[in-house]
Amino acid sequence: EMLFFERCLDWIAPGGKIGIVMPKSFLDTQTYLPARIKMFNGYQLLAVVNCHKNTFQPHTGVRTCLVFLYRPKKGEQIPSDFNIFMAVSRKVGQDSEGIPIFRRDESNKVTEYIDQDLDEILSDYKAFRQNKLDPSEFRFQVKRSELTKNFCINPQFYLPNLNKTIQEIERPIVTGK
């Protein structure tokens, strides 16, 4: 997987972009740290999307993510700090056996529409690219400078509500008289 990822980086034309499916462990494990370091040396991370656990079911149980990168043109500098779009897919429109899950209407009747959030993620990514993203619990942006020292790029690590809760828990308790 790491060799495949490195080859994909080599294949991106200057000024080009790539979206690649990777195992979710790519985002934050020590095993993939060398690949993440290589990615940040010469490429700009545009977006990371955690795929729902049933995305490739029933054919594989491997948890996956989507990574989107940009390779700068010759002589072009990547900004030292930039925003990265992050999202977590909560529904993919099928169960673990590959059976479609349909949306329900306000009367709880099944509709003809697949129940998935990938269209919303795409819409929010487009808004992000235009600097018009209205962040939500599972779709938001993170600055490059906010990434951990091991280049963790797992959106779950940066979930706004989770981090707000952690900060509240870690805040010292002040007692008054």
N, C-alpha and C positions, 0 to 999 in steps of 0.2 A: 504494500500500500504506500509506503514512504517513497519507494523508487518510482511508482506510478505518479505520485503527487509531484515529485521533483521533475519528472519528464514533462508533465503537464505545464509546469512553470516554464520549462525551456521552450515549449511549443507556442506560448503566448507571443504573438507578434508585438513589437513595440507599439504602444498606443492601443493595444487590444485588451479585451476582458475575457474572463473565463468563469464559469460556474461549474463546480465539481461536487459530486456526492462523495462524502468521506464517512468513515465510521465515526460515531460520536466521540469516541475516545481520542480522536485527533485533536479535539478542542482544548483538552486540559491535562492529558497524562504526560508523564516524564518520557515515555516511549517516543512520543511524537514531538517532543520539544525541539530536536534538531530541525525538523521540517518546518515548525512554526518560526524558528529563528531565521531559516533561509527565506521563508515567505516575507518576513518583515525587512529583510535586506534586499531591497530592489523591487518590491511590489507593494501596492497599496491594497489593504483589505477593505473591501467595500461593504460586505454584508456577511452575516452568519445566521443561518436559520436551522434551529433544531427541528428535525422531522418528527412527526408523531410516531409512536412505537409500532403502529400497524401499517406504516407507509409501504413497506415491501412485503408484508405478510400476504399469503401464507408461505411465500417462497423463501424468505430468510427472516430470522429473528434478530439480526444485527441492527442495533440502534444506529441511526444515520443523521447526518447533518448536510447542509448545503453551504459551501464556502464560495464567495464571489470575490475575484481579484482583478486588479488593474495593473498592467505593466506600463510604466511610463515610456514615452517616446525618448529617443536618444537625445541626451542633453537636458531632458526635463527632470526637475527635482520633485520628489515626493515631499509634501509638507511634513514638518517635524511633528505636528499634531493635527489630527483630522478626526471627523466623526465616522463611526462605524455603525451601520444599521444592524440591529439584532432582533430576532423574533423566535418565538417558540410556537410551533404548530400544536394546537390543542385537539384538533379533529381533522381526520383525513378522508372521511367519507366511506370507510369500510371497517369491518371488524377484523379480528385476528385470523379469520378464515377467508378473508377476501370478499365477504358478502357486503354489498353496498348498504350504507346507512343513509336514509333519506331525511331531509328536514321535515319538521312538523309545523303546521300552521297554528294560528292562535286558538283553534278549536282542538288542537292536538291530533289532527288528521295528517297522515303521511302525504307529502307532496311529491312531485316528480324531481325535485332538486336534491342533489347529493349534499349531505351535511359535512361541509369542509370549510376550512378557514384560509386556504392557500390563496384564493382570490383577494381576500382582505389583506393578507401579508403583502402580496404584490402591489396592491393599491397604496398601502402605507410605505412600501419601498419607493414607489414613484414620488410620493409626497416628500419623503426624506431627501431624495435627489434634488427636489426643488426647494429645499429648506422650509417645507411646510408641514412636517410631520407633527401630528398631534399624538404625543406618546400615550401608550396605554400600558396595561399591566404586562402584556406579553409581546409588545412591539414598541421599541424604543431605540435610542442611540446612545453610544458610549464613546467617549473621546479616547484616542489612542493612548494618551498620557495616563488614563485611568486603568489601563491593563496591568495585571499583576506582573511581578518580575519574571515569572515563568511563562509569560505570554498566554495566560489563560484567556481563551476567546469563547468560552461557553456562555451563551446568553443566560442560562439558569443562574450562573454565579452573579450576574449583574441585575437581576430582576428588581425593578424599582421598589415594589411593595415589600419584598423580602429584605432588601437592604435597609429600608426605613424601619422595619420591625427590629432588625438586628441592632441598629443604632439606638433605638428606644430601650432595648434590653440592656445594652452596654452602657447607657448613660448613667452616671453616678446618681444615686438617690440622695437628695438634699433634704435633710429634715430641719424644720424650723421650730422655733419656740412659740 
